[in-house]
Every structure is written in C-alpha cells, then in structure tokens.
Amino acid sequence: MRKLIVIAGVLIAVLVAVFIGFRMYTKSFSPRDISTYSKNDIELSIQYGRPYKKDRLIFDGLVPYGEVWRTGANEPTVFTTNVDLKIGEDILKKGEYAVFTVPNRDNWQIIFNKTIPSWGVRFSGEAAREPSSDALVADVSPITTKNSFEQFTIAFEEMHDEIDIVMMWDKTLVVLPMIPTN
C-alpha cells in the first residue's frame, strides 16, 4: 500500500510539473504586460496577454466577429481603477474588472465584468465571461489604420480631461474615452 501511495505521489508531481511547464511555454508566445496611468490621485492599470499577429488574419479570423473575446491571450485582461469613471453615459465604479470585447467590422463592445475568471477561456474555447456580472458595456467604433500593429497592445492616452484606453492590433485601433468623476 505504501508503495502505491509513493507511486501516486510521484505521478501527481510529474503531472503538475508538466502542466506548469506547458503553461510557461504557451505564455511565452503571448507575454503578459501591464499598462498604467497615474496622475492627480488617479491610478489605472490594465494587465493583459500580448499575442503576435504572425501573418494571421486577426479580426474575423483568429478573433471572430460577433463573439466575445477575452481581449488578449491566456489569462483574462484585468482593468483596475481607484476612482469612478464616466464611460459614455454610464459610471464604472472603482474596482477591478475582467475586460472582454465583442469585435465587429463597424462596432465593438467593450465589457467590464465583475467576475475575473482564473483563465481567459473555458475548455470549449469560448470566453469565460459571466454576462450576469457585467458592470458596464460600452460601444465604440474601430478605426482601420494603414500600418499594422504586430503585437496586441493596450495603452492609456490622456486627452484634456479624458483618459483613453487604446487597443491596437493588426490594422485595427479602438479607443474608449473615460472621464474620472472625482
């Protein structure tokens, strides 16, 4: 019996090591990054995976139109704000949110969700979003650019009293304006 327990323990340790190694290997193709904004007691951050284009068709290809996308790769994209933000006509309360998007050719939905899953997708391949936990859904129009962005990038840009979240990949640029309410 003792020998069986030792063998099971060794087998579990090997499986855990393989899982960790595989996870590190796959994450190397889409490294984790963080963008931050800090000014006048406003602290914003967004953590996300940065996949590469690699000569692939991105939107309406790798990322299908009309379907919820985890917005990046691997773990979910996580947005944190220490102040309430006005987005469109709605208010996003200070806190931490998973960010999902629904890309389309002429319109994108950017979704801030209160439930942050441990992984960005389910085993079925669909985004791990819980629609009942949506805190705010914003509609924006994508911009088609002449130049292509090889690696998915999210940045903060300041424009007068507005802070923009800017998402860039392939020949698509998406800008979400936000205004701190404090």
DAFENQUI-V578476 format. One record per backbone hydrogen bond with DSSP energy under -0.5 kcal/mol. NH is the residue of the N-H (numbers start at 1). CO is the residue of the C=O. E is the energy in kcal/mol with one decimal. If there is no record, write none. Layout:
BEGIN
nh:NH co:CO e:E
nh:NH co:CO e:E
END
This chain:
BEGIN
nh:5 co:1 e:-2.0
nh:6 co:2 e:-2.1
nh:7 co:3 e:-2.4
nh:8 co:4 e:-2.4
nh:9 co:5 e:-2.3
nh:10 co:6 e:-2.5
nh:11 co:7 e:-2.5
nh:12 co:8 e:-2.4
nh:13 co:9 e:-2.2
nh:14 co:10 e:-2.4
nh:15 co:11 e:-2.3
nh:16 co:12 e:-2.5
nh:17 co:13 e:-2.2
nh:18 co:14 e:-2.5
nh:19 co:15 e:-2.5
nh:20 co:16 e:-2.6
nh:21 co:17 e:-2.6
nh:22 co:18 e:-2.7
nh:23 co:19 e:-2.4
nh:24 co:20 e:-2.3
nh:25 co:21 e:-2.3
nh:26 co:22 e:-2.7
nh:27 co:23 e:-2.1
nh:28 co:24 e:-1.1
nh:28 co:25 e:-0.5
nh:29 co:26 e:-1.1
nh:30 co:27 e:-0.9
nh:33 co:48 e:-2.6
nh:35 co:46 e:-2.5
nh:37 co:44 e:-2.5
nh:39 co:42 e:-1.9
nh:42 co:39 e:-1.9
nh:43 co:41 e:-0.6
nh:44 co:37 e:-2.9
nh:45 co:80 e:-2.1
nh:46 co:35 e:-2.3
nh:47 co:78 e:-2.6
nh:48 co:33 e:-2.3
nh:50 co:31 e:-2.1
nh:51 co:49 e:-0.7
nh:53 co:150 e:-2.8
nh:56 co:53 e:-1.4
nh:58 co:56 e:-0.6
nh:60 co:63 e:-2.9
nh:61 co:58 e:-1.4
nh:61 co:63 e:-0.6
nh:62 co:57 e:-2.6
nh:63 co:58 e:-3.4
nh:64 co:62 e:-0.7
nh:66 co:103 e:-2.8
nh:67 co:64 e:-1.0
nh:69 co:101 e:-3.7
nh:77 co:70 e:-0.9
nh:77 co:99 e:-0.6
nh:78 co:47 e:-2.3
nh:79 co:97 e:-3.1
nh:80 co:45 e:-2.8
nh:81 co:95 e:-2.5
nh:82 co:43 e:-1.4
nh:85 co:92 e:-2.6
nh:86 co:179 e:-3.3
nh:87 co:85 e:-0.6
nh:87 co:90 e:-2.7
nh:88 co:86 e:-0.5
nh:90 co:87 e:-2.1
nh:92 co:85 e:-3.4
nh:93 co:91 e:-0.7
nh:95 co:81 e:-1.8
nh:97 co:79 e:-3.0
nh:98 co:113 e:-2.8
nh:99 co:77 e:-2.5
nh:100 co:98 e:-0.6
nh:100 co:111 e:-2.4
nh:101 co:69 e:-2.3
nh:102 co:109 e:-2.2
nh:103 co:67 e:-0.6
nh:108 co:140 e:-3.2
nh:109 co:102 e:-1.5
nh:110 co:138 e:-3.1
nh:111 co:100 e:-3.5
nh:111 co:109 e:-0.6
nh:112 co:136 e:-2.9
nh:113 co:98 e:-3.0
nh:113 co:111 e:-0.6
nh:114 co:133 e:-3.0
nh:116 co:114 e:-0.6
nh:117 co:115 e:-0.8
nh:120 co:74 e:-1.3
nh:122 co:126 e:-2.9
nh:125 co:122 e:-2.0
nh:127 co:68 e:-0.6
nh:128 co:120 e:-2.3
nh:129 co:127 e:-1.3
nh:131 co:129 e:-0.7
nh:133 co:130 e:-2.7
nh:134 co:131 e:-1.6
nh:135 co:112 e:-3.2
nh:136 co:112 e:-1.5
nh:138 co:110 e:-2.8
nh:140 co:108 e:-2.6
nh:143 co:173 e:-3.2
nh:145 co:171 e:-2.6
nh:149 co:170 e:-3.4
nh:150 co:148 e:-0.7
nh:152 co:51 e:-2.7
nh:153 co:168 e:-2.5
nh:155 co:166 e:-2.5
nh:157 co:164 e:-2.2
nh:159 co:162 e:-3.1
nh:162 co:159 e:-2.1
nh:163 co:178 e:-3.1
nh:164 co:157 e:-3.6
nh:165 co:176 e:-2.3
nh:166 co:155 e:-3.2
nh:166 co:164 e:-0.6
nh:167 co:165 e:-0.5
nh:167 co:174 e:-2.9
nh:168 co:153 e:-2.8
nh:169 co:172 e:-2.3
nh:170 co:149 e:-2.5
nh:172 co:169 e:-2.4
nh:173 co:143 e:-2.4
nh:174 co:167 e:-2.7
nh:176 co:165 e:-2.7
nh:177 co:175 e:-0.6
nh:178 co:163 e:-1.8
nh:179 co:86 e:-2.0
nh:181 co:84 e:-2.3
END
